Every structure is written in structure tokens, then in C-alpha cells.
């Protein structure tokens, strides 16, 4: 949402720079059809509200693809008005962060202008943004202000600036934007005319700028177009919204675990994510000076924090253990981590509403083993199969092992050695449950392979790793998710440091169902990580991009396929990034995804160059039809 105050300043500055502009302002029909008596339906200032807009900027030198995240800030009584701060991450006018001050008086919506935060006194005049009654096609002059404007012609006398703002409303039956289709939309076309009168000559020059806004009932603005004094267009469209009455599209901007890493020398961990079907738990290692711990947060579908706290207490660090794993066992979340002092694999249980159900240090699953590099877990609804890779000093090799864990975090089956023959180290490890069995997928030496295990006992159902005839010679990052036909396995296929995303289905009997790879995202891109998850309605693939991208829409992305029998048909790539470019060249890494009922949650590490790291989350809801 572009600040109206910035528009005022820009219009006035344009007059000075252009000197010879064109006059204008006002206009429109005279039919006084009443759209609504008041603007009540088009005002929303929910404290937890989030609106995300994708911006397209056609002005010379401007960068399109910015994402403007709008959130509600402080509500303050100023000059007798209950003024609300709408914080924006990327102004439509100039791409900078800013605050839009607005208020609703019970009938009309006002732009407040600005105020001096040190004194709390207003600066400039407020004017009606959406006048009431809402009349179709009737121009309304909402501001006509004249005052001194410096000495532009250098004759020693002040010149005069007159600013006239005229708004004309219109009704639209519906409007389609990336977040969905909205009905009963009101369009407000506001023309700003700035006129300078020079004292020396007594002549005047004018310039116009226009802001057109579309408002949807219960939501507020869903689209804005700005035409600057040069006639160049920039616009933004609602791409995601999270309100009490509507959640739709991509709703970014949730900081799940803030300030995890003290500095680059103490890196934060690799996040993992799980769902109980309603909320999501995000966990990650939190770096400390000498005693790292694991922090967690439970987030609701609107991004609000249900609970946050320490999942594993810190202790002396001998081995760097960046990875965690999380799954919901049907009664509670279970989180797994390798204790950094001795490498023991430990488990912690977290209640669905938050709070630890075990000792602060966790419960030992596997005694100290010096180096656990990979962990993953999947639930059958009453227990978990946990798989991990560790370095076995007696064999001088990495081995992958697994065991069943019950709802108390206790191992209830023999620990099985999944490597059995080779003991080859893997760089990717993933576990899923579907149709009464578990599937464990890995990538090692560029090869994708898998093993099957009984869905109740965890006993292995094959004699060794089964190679997946995957395309490409350099595959990594294998992930597996439940699918109606059994399992969907996806991986990164790399060529010249860029990757495409491919997949195959594995049947409930462990057989490969597809004769050729299907495309999750066939475009070669610079990816740092890949996640695959399934919910009650769809399968989601999510990934993060390497390096610094001025175009925020490229930072992280997702693609979705309906959860249905047959080859998954992943749709168009959707951006999931959440704010404007950061001046430092940090990276988003290690995507983790889960799919509760009807929506998706994606977590990733915001890995800063110098500032504290944090884990951020993006929620994706189905597009609205309202």
C-alpha cells in the first residue's frame, strides 16, 4: 500500500522538476447511485491481520516482483482520532518501507496524513480516502489546500502550492487477483493535482498523479494502481491474506524462531516442521556461546504463536549438531536431536498446545555415538519410525539406522541397520508412512534409493537399498511423502550447479510405478534445498534459492499437486518470499514443509551474513472465492 503522504510529496516535487506540466483533476459522471451508506464493510484493522501484495512496476529503472507485506501496527488516539498504523514492507510509490496512517470514523475511511512521534501532534491535513455515502460516479473533492511553497523562482518571495485531491467511486461486481476472486468491489480513483503559482510572473504550472484502489468487503484494499506525473504505471495486487474471516493465497512474513544464531561463528540449525492437522510445530537448533539448545514454536493457521520455548536445554558442545527432526505421534509432537556433548540421539515430547512432556534434556533414544549427521521421522498415528545416519568408528564408515519409538519416546523395536551391505554415507535422508508401511529414501553418491519397513513394527521388508532408476547422474536431496498410490519420492537433479526437481511414485508393495521421471519443477534453478510434504488435499514441493536476488519473488518458491491417484501434476510455481530485499547477501536455506488440512506451511532458515539468524515461515491457503 503506497503512502498517500508520499504521493503528495511526489506530486509536488514533480511540479518543481517538470516545471511545465499539465493541468487536471476531478471529472466523472453525475449519477448518484448509492453503493453503500457507509464504508464499514471495507475497513479492516485486525491486530493479527496480514495482507501480501505482489508489485509490478513499469517505471524506468524500477524492479518488479517486490512483495509488499502489510501488517497492523500501533493504534493511537491522535487529535481525537483512533489512528491505525498499517506497516508496509515495500511502498508502491518508491519500494521503501513505510507506515500508512488511517482511521475509520464509523462512516468514512480517512488518510490521516502524518504526525510528529516526539510530540504526537498532527502534521498536515487528513482527508477522506473512501467517502460516505459511497456514491457511484460522483467526483468528490476531499482536499483543497493552498500554502507557501518556498522560493522556486528565486525572486525573494514565497511561491504558492495548491494541492487538490478528487475521488470518484465506482462499483464492480467482482475482481480477480492472485489471492482469489472477490465480489461487491468498490473502486476509488483519486487524482492528485499539484499547482505552483510563481510570485514573480503570476503564472502557474500543474502536474497530476493518480491512485486507483479496489476494496473488497471484509478485506480492505485488494489492488492499487499508481500513475506518476510522467504517466508511468506501477500496481500491486493482493497475493495473500490472513484475517479472521478469510485466509487465502500466499501469506508470508511469520518469524517462527527469531535471533537463533549469535553470529556466523555460532550457526543456527536446520529447521524441521510437523503438524497435528490444525497447527504446525517448527523447531531448530539455537546457537549459544557455549551451550546450544533447540528452540520451537507452535503456529496457528493465521500465523499467531500458540506456544514457543526451549525444546532441549543447552549443554557443552563437543560435536556440532545442526539437524533436528519432528513428527506428530497422534497425541503429541516428538522432536529428535543429537546431543552435542556426546552425540546421543535424544527425544522430547511437546504437547499440541505447547509445553514439554519430558525432561529438559530429553530422553535418550540411542546412547552417545559421536556424530549423527542426518535425522528424520514419520508417524503411523500411534508411534514413530526414526531414522538417522551416524559415523561408526569401528567400521570407519557412515551407517544409517532406524528404530520404532512409542508415544513416550521409548524405543520399542530393535535398532536396525539399513545399510546392511555398503555403509555408504548419504547426504539426504527422508521417511514417510503410507498404506501400512514406511518408506525411507536417501541420496548417496548421486543415486536415489529406498527401503521399505513394516508400518507397525519397523521391520525391514527388503534385503537392501533399492536403486530408483532416476534420471540424471548427480541427484541429491531425496524427499518422500505419502501418496494415494503409496509414496511420492522427489529429488534435486543437478547439472552445472543448477537443479531441476523430478519424482517417481513407489507403490504400497515397494515397486516403482512410473517408467519415467515426472517433473515437479523442470526449470533448472539455483536451489539450496528442497522439501516435499503431503496433507489431506495436496502434495507440496518447496525450495529455497541460493545467493542474493534483488527480485524477491525468486527467493523461495513452492509448487502444488492434488493428492490423487496417478502421476502428480504439479502446478505453476508460486512465490513464497515475504518481504523486500535485504542489503546484505544472506541466504534462505533448508526448506521444510508440511500440509495441514486445507493449507500449507513452509519454514526456512534466514541465514544472515552478520546479524542473528532466524527461522521464517510462509503459509499458503487456497485462493478465496467470496
KEPANU-534794 format. One record per residue: z, x, y of N, C-alpha, C in turn. Coordinates in steps of 0.05 Angstrom, whole numbers, plus 5000, padded with zeros to 4 digits. Last residue first. Layout:
% residues N
ZXYZXYZXY
...
END
This chain:
% residues 626
494446964695496346784708495246674734
494347444652492647214658494446994669
495048154651496047894657493747694659
494248614596493448514622494448224626
500148864561497548724561496848624589
503149474586503349194577500549074576
505850094581503249954582503549684570
509850564614509750324598507050194602
511851234613509951044623509850804604
516851714630515751514612513951324627
518852404631517952164645516851974624
523752894632522052734615521452474629
523753494672524753234665522753094646
525954134698524153964683525453684680
527454374764528354274738526254094725
522154824789524154614792525154514765
518255174772520855284780522955064781
514154884746514055174748516855294753
515854344701515554464727515354774725
513653904659514554184657513954334683
515253334637514253434663515353714666
513853094574515453284589513953364615
513352384560512252654561514052834579
512451754527514251954541512852224540
510451094527509551374524511351554540
510250474498511850664514510950944507
507349814500507350094491509150264509
508149144475507749344496508049624484
508848784431507248704454506848904476
514449074407512948824406511548764432
513349784416514949554411513249294410
510850354399509650094407511549864398
510951024425511850814406510950554417
509851734432509151454437510451274416
509752334468510952184446510551894452
506752944489506852654489508152544464
507153504510508653384487508953084489
506753564582506453664555507953474535
504153704645505253494627504753584599
505754274686504154134665505753894654
505054534753506454474729504754314710
503654814802501754784779503354744753
505754444860506054664841504354604816
504853964888503754214899504054454880
502653414850504953584857503853854867
499052804863499153094855501653234865
502852184853500852354865501052644856
504151844790504651904819502552094829
503051744736504751564750505151624780
498251644682499751804701500951634723
495151394646497951324645499551484665
488651104640490451294653493251204650
485250964581486850854603488651084614
479050944549481351104557482650984581
477150364512476750544534479350694541
479650304443478250224468477950444488
478450414375479950484399478250414424
478450084321476450104343478050154368
479850284255480850224282478750274303
476749984200476750224217477850154245
481149494169478649614176478949854194
486049034195484749164172481949264180
489249184257487849004239486549164217
491549264315492649324289491549114269
486649504361488049284349489049354322
487850104397486249954378487949734366
487650484458488950294440486850174421
489451094492487350914482488650734461
491651454549492151314524489751144517
493652044587491951814581492651694555
494852464644495652364618494152104612
491552654687493852804678494852724650
487352404711486752564688489252694675
488952134755488151974733487552134708
489652514795491952444779491252274755
486053044810485552764803487752674785
487853564810488153414835487753114830
491253844757488953674764489453524790
493254404723493654254748491054104754
494354414651493854524677494254324700
492253934602493254194610492654244639
494453264589492353454596493653714606
496652874533497052994559494953204563
495852234499495652524501496152614530
496151724449496751824476496552124476
494251144416493951434417494551524446
496750584383496350714409496151014404
495249984351495750264348495050404375
498349324356496249524361497149804353
502348964343499748864351497649074352
507149194329506448944316503648854322
505149884329507049674334506249424319
504350594320503550314316505850124321
502051214348504251024341503050754336
501151884363500051654351502251474342
499752404410501652234396500251994386
498653074430497452824420499652674406
497553594480499053464458497753194452
494153814517496453974508497853854485
487053824524489553684517491653884509
481453774556483653974555486253844549
476553444514478253464538480253694534
470853134490472453384490473953414516
470952474468470352654490472152904488
472552114429470652324422470052524444
478351874409477051934435475152164430
477751694357479851584374479151634403
472651584311473351704337475651554350
473251734242472751544264473851674289
469952144193472052114213471251884232
467751824132467351994155469551944175
469551494093467751714085467251914107
476151264087473751294104472151534095
480551274054478951034055476351064070
483651674007482351674033480351444034
489651443973486851523973485751514002
494751243969494451533975491551623976
495250713963495350873938495051163943
494450514013497150494002497550653977
489850994044490650744031493450754021
488651274106489651334079490751074068
483451364153485451184141486151284113
482551864204481851744178484051554170
480252124268482152004250480851914224
480352524329479052404306481152284287
479252734394481152604376479652454354
477253394416476753114414478852994394
478953944460479253784436478153504439
477854624479477954344485477954184459
477455134460479955064474479954784484
472755124428472855274454475155174472
474754554396472454734400472654854427
478954184352478654364375476054534373
481553574342479453744332478553924355
487753294330486153424351484053614337
488452694291488852974297487053064320
491252154252489652254274490352544279
491551664203492151944209490252034232
494251054186492251184203493151464209
495550744122496350924144493851004160
494450154102496150374092497050534116
491949754127490649854103492250084090
495149674173494949464153493649554127
498950274185496550114189496349904168
503350754216502850534197500350374205
501051414230502251164238501650954217
501252124242500751894224502251654234
498052704267499952494270499252264252
496753404276496453154260498752964265
495553874307497053644319496753384303
488854094292491654134297492853874307
483154444266484554194271487554254275
477654734262480054814276481554554285
473154524241474354744227476954834239
470753854232471654074247473054284231
473253274196471153424210472353644226
477253274136476953224165474653394177
478953094083476253214090475553164119
485353314073483853094084481153214092
488553554014486953614038485353364047
494953423996492253323991490553384017
499953833968498553743992495753663986
501953593903501753793924500353673948
502453173867503153443858502953663879
505752563888503452733882504353013875
510252303904508452153886505952313879
517052483912514252533917512552403895
522152023933521052193912518052233916
524351663968523351913979522252103958
526051163952527651393944526751663957
522650803978525550743975527150993970
517350973979518450854003521450784002
515551603952516551333947517951223972
510451963988513151943976513951653972
504752393994505952133992508652143979
501852854041503252804016504452524018
496153184071498252984070499452974042
492453574121493153494094495553304094
487753924159489453684158489953614128
487354604177486754404157488754174160
488755024210486454874218485754644199
493555214188491155374185488555224191
495654554183496354834178493854994173
498453944197496154114202497154404199
500753374158501153634172498453754179
504252774140501752914148502453174162
506952364094507552594110504952744115
508451694083506351894084507252114103
512151264039512051444062509551624060
511250574018511350864013511351014040
511050034029512750124007512550414001
507549964074506949854047508449964024
509450544108507750304107507350224078
511951044151512450864128510750624130
510751734169510651444174511251294148
511152364201511952194179511751904187
508553024214508952744223509452574198
507353654243508653504221509253224231
503954254259504353974264505453834239
503554764241504054734269504454444277
506455064182504954854195505554864225
506055594134507255474158505355274171
505955514063504555574088505855444112
507755444012509655534031508355604058
504755323964503855523983505955624002
507654963927505955183919505555393940
511954653954511654683925510054933916
512654384001510554583999510054663971
516654023998514053913999511854123996
522253993962520554203975517754103975
527453533975525053603961523453803977
534153413964532253523983529853623968
535952803931535653093931533653183952
538952303974537052383954536852683953
542152194017542552033992540552093971
545552454071543352504052544052364026
547852034122548552194099546052214081
547651684164546751954169547252144146
548751174151551051334161550151614169
544250964129544950884156547451024167
541551554094542251274097543151214125
535851944083538351924097539051634100
532052344039532752074048535452084060
528352944057530552804044530952524055
524253534054524753254062527053144046
520954134079522753984061523153704071
516754684081517154404091518754254070
517655364099517455154079517954884093
515156004116515955744125515655544102
517556614084515456414090516756164101
520756944053519257044076516956864083
524056744016521256744009519556874030
528956824041528656924013525756924004
528356564090528356854089528056964061
524556054110526156134087526056434084
524355664166523655924155525556004134
522554964161524355184167523355444155
520854314178519854574170521954784178
522553664152522853884171521554134160
523552954149522053194140522353414161
526952394127526852614147525452854135
526651724118525751974106525552174129
532151264124530051434136529251654116
533550554114534150844113531850994124
531750064126534650094118535450384116
526650104144528149874152531049884144
524550584133523550374117525050114122
522751054185524650864173523250664155
521851764193520751494193522651314177
521652384229522952194212521651924214
521053104237520152824242521552644222
520853764262522453544251521053284256
520054474261518854204263520654004250
523354914257521354914278520054644282
529455194244527954954239525954924262
532655724223530355674240528855424231
537955754196537055954216534655874233
540655394168538355514155536755684174
546655054154545255254170543055394156
545554464113547054684123545354874139
543253834133542554074118544154304129
546353474161544553374141543853604122
552453394194550653584181548953434160
552852984251553553014223551453194209
555053144319553253044299554353094271
558553284358556953504348554953404327
561252794365559652904387557753124378
560652354308562052564323560152684343
557451704318558351924302559752134320
555351344352556751234329557751454310
554951314423554851464398556451334376
551250874464553850964454553551094427
546750304463547750554473550550614463
545049854437545749824465546750074478
544350074386542049964401542549924430
547950704380547750404378545450304394
545951264346546351154372545950854369
547851814305547151534306547851424334
545252454288547052294305546052004306
544953034247544052754253546152634271
542353704239544553514244543453244252
541054284206539854034214542053824215
543154914230543654694213542254444224
542655354263540255244252540655014234
547055564289546655654262544155524249
546755404343548455634336547855734308
543454964350542455224359544255454351
541854504300543954614316543354894324
536354114304537354354291539354484309
536653404301536353644316537353874299
535452694303535852944288535153184305
538152044309536852274322537452524306
537351364297538351614287536651834300
539550724321537850954324539051194310
541350204275541950384297539750594298
539049854238541649784250542349954274
534150054226534549764222537249674233
533750574243534150524214534550224207
529050874284530950654282531250574253
528751574301527651334287529851124287
527052224325528551974328527151754313
527852934333526452704321528252464323
526653524373528453314362526653114348
525754214389524853964378527153784370
527654714405526554534425526054254415
532155174396531354934381530354724400
533255834390532055644408530955404392
539356064365536556004359535655784378
544156114391543056354378540156314372
548255844438545555844429544756114418
554355464434552955714438550255714425
553254764453554654974439553255234444
553454064471552454334471554254524456
552953444433554353624452553253904449
547752994429549153214416550453384437
547152604470546952524441548252734424
549552394531549252624513549252534484
546051834562548352004556547552244539
544651164581543851444580546351614575
542150504574544250694569543050974572
538250214600540350074585542750254581
534650264657536150424637538350254626
528349934665531149974672532550114649
523249814648523850084656526650144664
522549334625521949354654522649624665
524149404573521249374578520549384608
529349924576528349654571525449634579
531350524546529950394567529050114558
536250994534535050744524533950594547
536351694531536451454548535051224533
539552334519538052094511538351874531
540053034506540552804522538752574514
543053554472540953364471541753114487
544454214500545253964486542753794483
546054914507544254684508545254444492
549655334535550355134515548454884517
548655664577549155794551549755594529
546055334616546255624619546855774593
541754864582544054944598544255244600
536754384571537554664573539954694591
536453874526537153934554538154214556
531853574483533753794488534053834517
531352854484530153124488532453324491
529352174473531352394471529852654475
529151494484527751744489529951964488
528650864455530351094459528651344463
526850214478526050474468528250684474
527449524457527849744476526749994463
525349214414525749094441525849314462
524549524370522949284373523149154400
527249974374528549774357526949514358
523750604374524250334384525650164364
523451284399523751094377524250814390
521451954412521751684421521951504397
522352624439521652434417522552164425
520353204477521552934474520652794448
522453854473520153684467521153404461
526754114527525754074500523253904498
526654614578527454364567526054324540
528255314582526355094580527554844569
530655724620532055544602530355294598
527155974652528456144632530055974613
525855594689523855654668525155824646
532055214695529955394705527955444683
534754794674535854914698533755094711
531954184651531954474650532954594676
532653634664533453744638533754044638
532153244707533353504711534353624684
532452614673531852774697533353044695
529452234630531552434629530952634651
525851834649527851774628530151974628
523051564702524251824695526451774674
517351204706520051184696521051464688
511951144723514051214742516851204732
507350594708508450864706510850904724
504550124676506850134695508250404693
498549834665499950094663502050104684
499149124650497749374656499449614652
504848734666502048754659500949024666
509548254670509248534664506448564654
513047764708510447864698510548164694
518047634725516347424715513747524703
520448114740521847944721520047734709
515348624737517148444751518448264731
511049114739513349044723515348894741
504149264735506349134750508549074730
498049624747500349564730502549444747
493849624781493349714754495649664735
491149334838493549334820492749414792
487149774876487449534860489849564842
484949994940486650024917486949764903
479850334979481250094969482950164946
476150525036478050605015479450355005
470150645073471950465057473650615038
468050765140468450855112470550685099
467550645194466250465175466450555146
470450935228467851035223466250855204
475550685228473750655252470950755248
475850455158476750615181474850575205
477949945119475550055131476350195157
481349825060481649935087478950045097
483749335018481449485027481849575055
487949194963487649244992485149404997
490848754915488548914923488748954953
495548504909494248594884491848764890
501848344939499148464941498148564914
505447884897505048014922502348134923
507447564854506947854850506847994877
507847024862509847154846509547454843
500946964874503546834873505446984853
497647524905497847334882500647224881
493547724959496247674949496147464926
489548224987489647994970492447964958
487648465051489548465029489348205014
484148895092484048645078485848655053
483949195153485449195128485248915116
479849565196480349305183481949355157
479049805263479549865235480449595222
475249965321476449775303477049905276
475550165390474850215362476350025344
473150225458474750095436473750195409
474050395527472650435501474450325479
473150235597474650215572472750285548
474050455666472450365643474150375618
476450675709476850395706475150275683
476551215719473951075720474250775719
481951365717480151485737477551325741
484351085675485151025702483251135723
481150785621481551035635482150975664
483650425568482550405595483250655610
482450355500483550525520482150475546
483949925447482349965471483750135491
483549755380484949915400483049975423
484249255335482549345357484149495377
484449095269485949235289483949335310
484248525230482648705246484348825268
485348305166486748375191485048585205
484947805121483248005134484348055162
487847605063488447645092486747875103
487447135012486247375024486847385054
491046894958490646874987489547144996
489646594895490046834911489446774940
489946304846491046204871491646434890
490846794793489746554804491146484831
488747414765490847264779489547024794
488047824709486747614725488847444738
489848524709489348264697487948074716
490049044727492448944715492048664703
484949124752485549254726488049144712
483248444774483948724780484648864753
480247864796480648044773481148324783
482347264823481547534829482247704805
481146574840482246784823481047054832
480146254885481146124860482346334842
482346424949480646494927481846374902
482546295019483546234992481446304971
484246675078482346535061483546495033
485946845146486646795118484346645104
485747335194484447095184484947065155
488947655248488847605219487547335213
488748155296487947885290487647855260
491548545344491348515315490848215310
490449005395490348725388489948705357
492949445441492549415412492649115406
491149835495491649565487491049545457
493250355536492350285509493149995504
491550705595492750465583491550415555
493551325626491651135618493050905603
497251595681497151495654494851305649
494252115721495351845719495151755690
491652595721494352595731495652325730
486952585696486852545725489652535737
485452635642486552865657486352835687
484252235608482052335625482952545644
489152145582486852225566484652345584
495252155588493152215608490752325594
498751625554498251895562496151915583
498651045554497651205531496951485541
502550445567501450705575500750875551
500449815536502450005546501050265554
500149185504498949375522501149565533
498748775448500748955461499249155479
498848285409497148355431499048515450
498748035343499848225362497848285384
496347625318499047675310500347885328
491947125325492747375339495747415334
488346855274490946845287491547115299
482846455254483846715264486446675279
482446065197483246055225484246325234
481346035142479146075161479846075190
486745645124484245755114482245785137
493345795139491045635146488445775138
499745755123497445915115494945735119
504345645179503045565154500545735148
505046355174505446095162505345885185
501746995162502846785179503046515165
503047585141501947345128503147105142
504847925182502948025162501547795148
506647905248506347745224504147865206
510148485271508248275274507848135247
514648875312513848765286511748545292
513649425356513949145351513149065323
517450045365515049875364515749595357
523050155330521050295345518550135343
529949925327527049895322525450075340
535450335306534150165326531250155321
538450695277537950425265536650235285
539251215290540551005307540350725295
536551495251539051605262540651395278
531851225239534051225219536651325230
528450805280529751065281532051075262
523150435250525750455263526750735261
517050045254518550275246521250275259
514449445230513949675248515449915238
514849025195517049075214516349275236
510648515180510748805181512748875202
512847915148512448075172512248375165
511147275124511747555117510947735141
514346635138512146835140513147105131
519046355120516546225124514146425123
523246685111523446425099520846265102
521947175132523947015147524246735136
521647805103520747525100522847355113
519148465120521248265115520047985114
517949175112517048895113519448705110
515649815117517949645123516949355127
513650305074512750075088515149885092
513450995071515150765069513950545085
509951515034510851375058512551135051
505752065016508051895011508851755037
498652045030501252165032503451965024
493551825034494351945009497152065008
492251545080491951835081492851975055
491850985068490651095092490251395090
494650875022491750825022490450955046
499551345002498651155022495551125020
502951424948500351524958499251304977
507851214936507451494929504851604941
512050814975509450854963509051144959
517250344981516550624979513850654964
519049885023517249905000516250194999
525049655047523349895045521649875019
526249065083526049185057524149435059
530848765128528448925124528449065097
532848225155533448355129530948505120
534348265224532448215203533248355178
537548425266537948165256536048085233
536148955272535448775293535548485283
536649015204535849155228534948945249
539649085144539448895166538949055192
536049345089537849385111537449175132
534949595026534749345042536949365063
531450144998533750035012533149775027
525849994957528050174965530350024978
521449854906523149744926525449934932
515250224898517850134888519550024911
508850374878510450244898513050144886
504450894867506650744855508450644877
497951004866499950934885502150774871
493951504842495551274834497751234854
487251704857490151724862491451474851
481851654852483451674827486351704832
478652084901479151824888480851874863
479652464957479752464928480452194917
475352575014477652445001477352454971
470652765038472752955031475152835017
469352145070468452425065470852605060
471651575033471451725058470752015052
472451264989469651344995469451505021
477051214941476751294969473951404974
481050804903478250914905477750964935
487050794866485650814892482850924889
491050364830489050574828487350574853
497950204835495250164844493550404839
503649884810501950134810499150054817
510049664825507249604828505649864828
516249444804514449674806511549564807
522949204816520049164816518549424818
528249184819527149354797524149334796
529048854864530049124865528949304843
523748464888525648524867526448814867
520948204929522348454935524448514914
515347844944516947934922518248204929
511447304967513447514974515047584949
508446874958507047134959508947364966
511146404961510046474935508946764934
512346375017514446424997513346524971
509446265062508546485046510546555024
508445545070509845795075508746015057
504545165060506245135083507645395091
497845375043500745335036502345305061
492845235063493045365037495945325026
490044735100492644865095492644975066
484444815141485444725115487944885108
481844795193484644845189485644725163
476145135211477144925193480044985186
473945535240475945375254477045155236
472446235220471945945223474245795237
472046855258472646685235472146395241
475247315304473047185291473847015268
478147965315478247675314475847565300
474148505338476748385333476548085333
470948965386471048775364473748655361
466949535408468949325411468949145387
466150205388465049935391467349735392
466750815425466750655401465550385406
467051405450465251175454465051025427
471751685431471251635459469351405463
473551895383470851795384469851765413
478852055395476952245384474052155387
481151595416481251835431479152035421
480351245374479151185400479051435417
483351475334480451465331479051405357
488451385351487451655351484451665349
488650825341488950935369487851215370
488050805286486150665303486250775332
492551105270489851195264487751065282
496750795287496451065297493551165293
495850335256495950325285495350595297
496250545204493750425213493650415244
501550695203499550905202496850795211
503650185205504150365227502150595227
502249985155500949875179501350055203
501150405101502950335122501450225146
498150155042497950315066499750225087
500050174976500050005000500050185025
END
